[in-house]
Amino acid sequence: MESPACTPCKEGKYQDQEGQALCLPCVPGRYNDEPGLQTECKPCQAGRFSNETELTACFECPSGESTGGQTGSASCQICAAGTFGDNCDLCEKGQYRGSGDKDASTCKLCKEGKYQDQEGQALCLPCV
């Protein structure tokens, strides 16, 4: 009698032990884009995330959010005050982004009568 052939795991799944009846799902923060004999899922790269099981790719963090340089993230975090954009870069001199500002895609210019002479600041200072 012939033994049954093993079924390769589909994308989004893996199996790291021989003789198992099923494949395991990739967990959030990890993905598998290749079918076959995969023994592990790949971690999402920094700046990318996967928030569901069995994903075959990671999503890019939206502008104003990042994974803080970490790999294998299940979510992105909004940029800290004083930072903005795709890489959470520092706001330039003369600009700011407060901690309560939900739009982290850009910094704001200091208003008339205020200034900021340092990068990466959350507020502008009054002119004296």
N, C-alpha and C positions, 0 to 999 in steps of 0.2 A: 504494500500500500504506500502510495506517495504521500509525503508530508505536505501540508498546505504551505503555499508561499507567503512570506510576510508581506504585509501591505505597508508601503512607505507612508510616512507622516505627510499630511498636507501642509501647505504654507500656514503659518500662524500657530503651528503645533510642533512638538518635539518628543523624543523619548530617549532617555539616557541609560536605560537598562534593557538587556536582551530578554526575549521571551515574554514580553508584555502584550496584553490583549488590546491595548489602546494607546493612543498618543496623548500627551499632556498639552494643555493650552499655554501659550506664552502669556505671562502675567503683565499687568500694566507696568510700563517702563521698559519693556522688552518686546521684540518682534522677531519674526522669521519670514523672510521673503523667498526661501528656497524649499521646494518639496524634496522629500527623500529621507535619507538617513541622517537627520539632524539630531545631535545629542544635546543641544542647548539652544536657547533663543539669544539673539544678540541684544545688547543694551542700546537704547536710543543714544545718539550722539548728543553732546552738549548743545543746547539751543533747540532741541527737539524733544518730543514727549509722545507717549502712547498711554491713553487713559482707559483702555478696554482690554479684555482678554482676546487672544487669537488674532491680533493684528499682524498684517504683513508689511507694514511700514509705520514709521513714526511721523508725527505732524510737526511742523515748524511752529515755534512759539510766535504769537502775534507781536507786532511792534509794541514796545513798551513793557514787554514781559521777557523773562529769561529763566533758565534752569540754574542760574548762578554758577555756570561752568561745570556743573555736575553731569555725568552720564547716567543713563538708566532712570530718567525721571518720568513720573506718571502725570506730572502737571507742570505748569509754568507759574512763576510768581511775578507780580507786578514789580517793576523797577523801584528801587528805594528812592526816597526823596533826594532831589539833587541830581538824579540820573534820568535818562530817557532813551527811547529808540530800541532798535533791534538788539543791540549789545549792552543796553543799560550804560551808555556812555555818560561821562560827566557833563552837566550843563556848563556852557561857556561863561566867562566873565560877563557881567551885565545881564545874565539870565538866571532863572530859578525854576524849580518845580517842587511844590510843597507836598507833604506827605498825604494830604487829603485830596490831592488832584488825581482823579481817576484816569485822566488821559495822560498816559506816560509815553506817548509817541513823540512828544516835543516839549521843549522848555519854553517858558514865557519870558518876555523882555521885562526888565524892571520898569515900573511906571515912573512918570515924571516926578522928580523930587526924591527918588530912591536910587540906590546903586548897589552893585555887588562886584567886588574886586577880586573874588576868588572863584575858582571852578567848583562845580559839584555842590552848590548850595541850595537850601530849601526855602530861602527867603531873601528879600532885598533889604538893605539897611537904609534908614532915613539920612538924607543929606543934612549936614549941620551948618 
